[in-house]
């Protein structure tokens, strides 16, 4: 295990402690603001408009995951339906991302499917797109199955995410590409065992390049979600060397991180989308961002005292 992976696992373990979570929720919201657009839809839409003016597209995520009661899922479903209507009314350049556990996957898979289907139907009505985020590896197959089922019903305005650190990802990528599923490709940010996931950063990066290349070579629209310059510069070189146009792929980055780099990519003619979370259920998302690399933690601490 390399030092970066050790840092990530340690921070996720600490963050999972109930006392740490309680104290963080009570005192850490100011720090989390670095990564969260605001508590409300109105705040998120205002931020979206600002980014659009800079040539940056957005995917909006109403925060929430791992609900404990199924009736909570109905509330999130309605929030997303409202969000999609608001995007259409404001005519901002944005789609939406949601988590399957937010819609009840860990409680009742059939109910979760119905909730997500309602959101996808609303998106189709609005001419929009829904990204079903990928969570820990225990939910990978269920999430993929749900997306394929929606496509079988003709709801092709839905896609999902594949995580490069999982050993199964290349196989999943081939299957989903064959079924025309739009994918976001990421490194992965959950704590996973070595039997399921690559542990060395170099191995994750090489696997990431493999699945990106697989998409680009097949002419499949590719969403590369990374802040890592090794990945970003490699994609730029690979597409230039192989005559792949800038409209064949997009870069994606997180709200609050590398803002100048996002603006520069847009200025250079690349498609760039900002993943923008909002809402009050920020703690799980926030801890994964800190766990991704020490620089994120240092960045937040720096801003906490200014």
N, C-alpha and C positions, 0 to 999 in steps of 0.2 A: 504494500500500500504506500503511495507517495504522500508527501506532506500535505498537499492540497486536499486529497481525499480524507486524510486523517482529520484535518481541520473541519471539513464538511460534516463528517460523521459525528465528531465531538459536539459541534454546535447544534446539530439536529437532536442529539440525545439530550443535551442540556435544555433545549427549547421545549422538548416533550415533557419535562418535569412539571407537574401541576403547580407547584409553588412558583417556579420561574414564570410560567404562563400567567398566573394570577398577578404577580408583581409587574410583569411586562405590560399587561393590558391596562393596569392601573396607572403606570407611570411612563410607559413607552410610546404613547400615541404621537407625541411631538416628533420622535425619531422616525416613526413609521410614515409620517407625512412626506418624507422624501420619495416614497414609492407609491403613494396613494393620491389620486386626483382630488379627493374630497369625500364627504359623507353622502352627498346627494346627487341625484341625476342631473340637476341643474348645474352643479359645479363641474361635473364630468363633461357635459355638453359644451360648457363655456371653454374648458381646456381643449376639447376636441376642435372647436372652431379656431382656436389659436394655432394649433398644430397644422390644421388644414391650410391655413394662410401661409405656412412655411413649406407647403408641398408634402406634408407628412400625413399619410393615412392612419387610421386608428382602428383598433379592435377594443371594444368596451367590455369589461368584466365586472358584473355586479357581485361583489365578494360574498362568499359563503360556501361552505363545504362540510361534509361529515355531520349532517343534521341528525338529531336524536329522535325527532317525531315527524311522521310523514306529513302532517298538516303544515309543517314549515316549508316543505317543498312546494306546496300550492302557492304560498306567498311569493316564493322566488320565481315560480313560473309566471305569475301575474306581473311581477316586476320586470321580467324580460319582455313580456308582451308589450308592456308600457314603454320600455326602452326602445324596442324596435319601431313603435309608432312615433316616438319622439325623434328618432334618427331620421325617419321619413319626413316628418313635418319640418324639422330644422334643415333638412337637406345637407347634412354633414356627410363627409366621406368616411364612413365607419361601418364595420360589421360588429358582431358580438361573439364573445366566448363565454362558455359556462362549464361548470364541473358536474359530472354525473352524480357524485354523492350529494351535491347541493339539491339535486332533483329526486333524491331518494334511492339511489342505486344500492346502497348497503342495507336498506330496509325492505324494499319491495321492488324487484327488478321490473315487473310489469307496470307498476305505477310510475316508476321512473321513466320508462319508455313513453308512456302516455303524456307525461309532463313535457318531456323534451320534444315529442312529436307536435304538441300544441305550439311550442315556441318556433319550431321549424316551419310549421304551417303559416304562422304569423309573418315570419321572415320572408317566406315565398310570396305572400300577399303584398309585402312591402318591397319586393325585389331585392332582398338582402340575403345574407349568408350567416350561418351559425357554425362556430367552431366548438366541438366538444373536446375540452381539455383532457389530457391524459394524467391520471393520478398514479398511485403506487402500483407495483406490478401485479398485485392480486386482483386488480380491476381491469387489466389490459385487455384480456380476451372478451370480457363482457362489454367493454366500451366499443371494441372493434365490431363485435356482433351486432350491437345496437345501430351503429352507423351503416353497416351493410344492409340491415333490415329496412332502415329508412330509405336507402337508395333503391331497394327492391320495390318499395311502394311508390317510387317515382319522385321522392323528395331528395333530389340530388344537390340541393343548396345547403348541404351539411357536410362537414369534414371533421377530421380529428387531428391528433398530434402523435408523432412517434419520437421516442426517446433513444438517442444514439448509444447511451450507456447500457441498454438492455441487449443481451446477446441475441435475442429473438428478432430484433428490429428489421434486419435485412429481409427476412422471410415475410414479415408482416408488410413491409413496404411493397414487395412484389405483388402480394395478394391484393392490397388496397389499390395499387396503381391499375391492376387488371380490371378492377371494378370502377374505375374512374373517380376515386375518392380524392378530394383535395386535401393535402397534408401540410401541416406545419412540422418542420424538423428541428428538434432541440437536442441539447446534450442530456438533460434530465436532472432533476433536483430533489429526488427522494432518496432516503437511505435504503439501499438494497444489498442483499448478500452477494458474495462473489460467484456463487453458482448461477445467479441470474444476470449479473451486471459486471461489466468491465470495471476494474478498480483503479487502474493506472490512467492518469489523464491522457497520456500519449495514445493509449489504446482507444479511448473514447473519441479522441479527435480523428484518428484514422477511420474508425467506424462511421463517424459523422460524415467524413468526406466520401466514403463509399456510398452511403445512401443518398447524399446530395448528387453525386455523379450519376447514380442510377436514374434519378429523376431527370436530370438535365439531358442525359444522353437519349432518353426516350421521348423528349419533347413534352414532358409533363410539367405544368406550371409548378414552380418550386418556391415554398416559403421557408427561408433559412433564418431561424431565430437564434441569434448569437451576438454577444458583445466581444467575442474573441477575435482579435485582429488576424490571428493565424487562419481562422475560418473565412473571415470577410475578404481578406486579401487573396486567399486561394480561390474563392468563388469569382472574384473579379478577373483574376488571371485565367482561370479555366474557361469562363464564358467568352472572354476576349479571344483566347487562342483557338476556340472551337466555333467561332462565329455565332454564338448564342446571343440574341438580342436582349436588351435590358427589360423588355416587356415579357420575357419568358420566366422571370423569377422576381421575388421581392426579398428584401432584408426585413427582419423584424427585431425590434429592441424593446426593452421595458421602459415604462414611464419613470422618469426620475434618474435614469442612468444614461450616461454618454449622450446627453442632449445635443452637444455641439457636433458630435459624430453623426447623429441622425440628420441634423440640418445640412451637414456637408454632403452626405450621401444624396439627399434630395437635390441639392444644388448641382451635384455632379451628374444628375440625370437618372439616378437609380430609383427604383420603387422602394419606399421605406414605410413600414407600418409600425406604429407605437402601440404596445399592449398596455392599455390604461385601465387599472382597477379603481373602483370606487365603492364606498359603502362602509359600514361600521365593523364588519367581521374581518378585520385586517390581520389578526395575529398569525395564522398559519402561512398566509402568503408572505408576510414580512419576514418570518424566520427562514423560509426557503431562500429568499433573496440574500439574506445575510450569510447563509450557509454556502452559497455558490462560490464565493471567493473572499479572502480576507479584505481585499480592497473595498468591498461593499460595506463591511463593518467599519472600517477606518473612515470611509466617506461619511457615514451616518454620524459617527462619534464627532468628527470634525465639525459638522453642521450643528450638532447639539449644543456646542459651546460658543456659537457665534450669534 
